[in-house]
Amino acid sequence: MQFIALLALSDEGHPSYDRALAGKLAALGVPSFACTPDGFPGLMAAAIRKDDINQWAAGQGIASVRAQDSA
């Protein structure tokens, strides 16, 4: 099973989320990042293929939240 936390985007398209909660999810190994609607199909394809989601996000220029980011 794979779990991904898709974080909110503001109306301007910028990530808008609770960093502490995202950090807690990341500490559990749950990839957490914001993704535009255009990137969503690629995200789902990567998840279905069981790709490394953090690696996929980095390849798309998307910064994912990591456990140490919550400190």
VOMAR-135119 format. One record per residue (C-alpha): residue number from 1; residue in three letters; x negated, y, z. Coordinates in Angstrom, 2 decimals, decimal comma, padded with zeros to 5 digits. Layout:
BEGIN
n  res  xx  yy  zz
NUM  ALA  X  Y  Z
...
//
This chain:
BEGIN
n  res  xx  yy  zz
1  MET  000,00  000,00  000,00
2  GLN  -001,20  003,51  -000,76
3  PHE  -000,03  006,68  000,95
4  ILE  -000,65  010,17  -000,44
5  ALA  000,32  013,46  001,20
6  LEU  001,21  016,00  -001,45
7  LEU  000,92  019,40  000,23
8  ALA  003,06  022,42  -000,56
9  LEU  002,25  025,18  -003,02
10  SER  003,26  028,79  -002,45
11  ASP  005,38  030,63  -005,03
12  GLU  002,08  031,95  -006,40
13  GLY  000,76  028,41  -006,90
14  HIS  -001,71  028,43  -004,00
15  PRO  -001,92  025,62  -001,42
16  SER  000,29  026,45  001,57
17  TYR  000,25  023,88  004,36
18  ASP  -000,55  023,14  008,01
19  ARG  -004,32  022,49  007,96
20  ALA  -004,30  020,70  011,32
21  LEU  -001,61  018,24  010,19
22  ALA  -003,35  017,67  006,86
23  GLY  -006,58  017,03  008,77
24  LYS  -004,86  014,45  010,98
25  LEU  -003,54  012,65  007,90
26  ALA  -007,01  012,74  006,36
27  ALA  -008,45  011,26  009,57
28  LEU  -006,10  008,31  008,99
29  GLY  -007,50  007,92  005,47
30  VAL  -004,49  009,51  003,77
31  PRO  -005,52  011,68  000,79
32  SER  -003,98  015,13  001,27
33  PHE  -003,99  017,90  -001,31
34  ALA  -001,77  020,28  -003,25
35  CYS  -001,06  019,50  -006,88
36  THR  000,73  021,49  -009,57
37  PRO  003,69  019,88  -011,35
38  ASP  001,47  019,50  -014,44
39  GLY  -001,02  017,41  -012,46
40  PHE  001,60  015,21  -010,80
41  PRO  001,90  012,60  -013,61
42  GLY  -001,88  012,05  -013,55
43  LEU  -001,76  011,68  -009,77
44  MET  000,95  009,04  -009,98
45  ALA  -000,91  007,19  -012,75
46  ALA  -004,07  007,16  -010,60
47  ALA  -002,09  005,89  -007,60
48  ILE  -000,45  003,11  -009,65
49  ARG  -003,89  002,05  -010,91
50  LYS  -005,08  002,12  -007,27
51  ASP  -007,83  004,58  -008,19
52  ASP  -009,66  006,49  -005,46
53  ILE  -007,28  009,44  -005,11
54  ASN  -009,90  011,74  -003,58
55  GLN  -012,17  011,01  -006,53
56  TRP  -009,30  011,62  -008,97
57  ALA  -008,53  014,95  -007,26
58  ALA  -012,18  016,02  -007,42
59  GLY  -012,24  015,16  -011,14
60  GLN  -009,26  017,47  -011,64
61  GLY  -010,93  020,31  -009,73
62  ILE  -008,55  019,80  -006,79
63  ALA  -010,05  020,08  -003,31
64  SER  -008,60  017,43  -001,02
65  VAL  -008,38  017,82  002,74
66  ARG  -010,91  015,71  004,62
67  ALA  -010,88  014,75  008,31
68  GLN  -013,66  017,21  009,23
69  ASP  -011,63  020,07  007,66
70  SER  -009,21  019,99  010,60
71  ALA  -011,83  021,06  013,17
//
